[in-house]
């Protein structure tokens, strides 16, 4: 049998990646994108933040529903806009949008965990 086993061709091993590693890698990419967006937002002046807010609202309207990534990005955007606002009205508007996104994120997490809406 040793003659037969030595004549058999070695098959290349398929690369197997544990699902937990794949999930971690996917989250690292998302985290890197999120950090890059945060850094970009922090470097913007008030006018650029207002332009980003308009772009964000247009994207939201086009998509219809908010993804978790969009909620996170909006949270950073509206927090920065709130902090750089020169008028009380803009500060209140940004704070209102940010709080709404935080509520949406909480509800998204509840649904993901199988909890009913608005329960604690």
N, C-alpha and C positions, 0 to 999 in steps of 0.2 A: 503494500500500500504506500510505502514511502515513495516509490517510483511514481505512482499516480498523483500523489499530493504535490510532488515537486514539479510535475508537468502541468498542473492546473495553473491557469493565469490568476494572478492576484487581482481582485476587483478593487477599484478605488472605493474607499470608505466615504459614504455620504456624510457631509458635515451636519451634525445635529446640534442645534442650539436650544438650550432649555428655554421654555416659554417665559420664565421669570426674567431671564437675561434680555430677551427680545423686548419685553415690556419696559424694562429699565432703560434700554437703549432708546426706545421710542420716546419715553418721558424726558430723557436727557436732551434729545433734539428739540422737543417742545420747550423745555426749560431754557435752552440756549436761545431759541427764537424769542421767548418771552423776555429774557434779560436784555436782549438786543433792542426789543421794542421799548422796554422801560428806559434804557439808556438814551434812546433816540428822543423819547418824550421829555426826559429830564433836561435835554439840551435845547429844547425848543423855547422860543420866546412866545409871548401871548398871541401874537398874530398867527404864528405857525400852529399853535395849539388850537386856535379857532378854526383854521383851515382843516386840521386833522379831525376836529369834531364834526365838521360838515361831511368830510369823507367817510367817517365812521357811521354817521346817520344814513348816508346814501347806501353804504354797504349793507347796513342793517335792513333798510327798506327793500333792497334787492333780494336779500336772502329770505326775508320773512321771519325766520326764527334765529335766535341767538345761539351760537355755539359756545361751549365753555371757554374756548380760546378768545372769542370776541368779548365775552363778559370780562375776562381778565384784562384784556387790552383796554376796554372801556373804563374799567375801574382805575387803571393807572392814568389814563388820559384825563378823566374828569377830576381825579384828585389833583393832578398837576395844574389843571385849569382853575380849579377852586383856589389853590394856593397862589396863583399868579394873577387872579382877577383883581381888577382895580375898582370895580363897582360892586355894590352889594347885590344887585340883581344877577350879575353874572356868577358871583360866588354862590348864590342860592340855587341858580339853575344847575350849575355843575354839581353841587352837593346833592341836589334832588336826583339827577341822573345817576350819580355814583351810588347813592343809597338804593335806587331801583335795581341797579345791576347787582349789588350785594344781595338783595332779596331774591333776584332771579337765580343767583348762584346757590343760595341756600335751598331754594326749591328744587333746583337741578340735582343737588346732592341728596335731598330727601327722596326724590323719585328713583335715583340710582340705587339708593339703599332700601328701596321698597317701603318707605314710610309714606303715610298719607300727607297731603299738602297741609302746611301750617301746623303740624303737630310738633310737640316738644318732648 
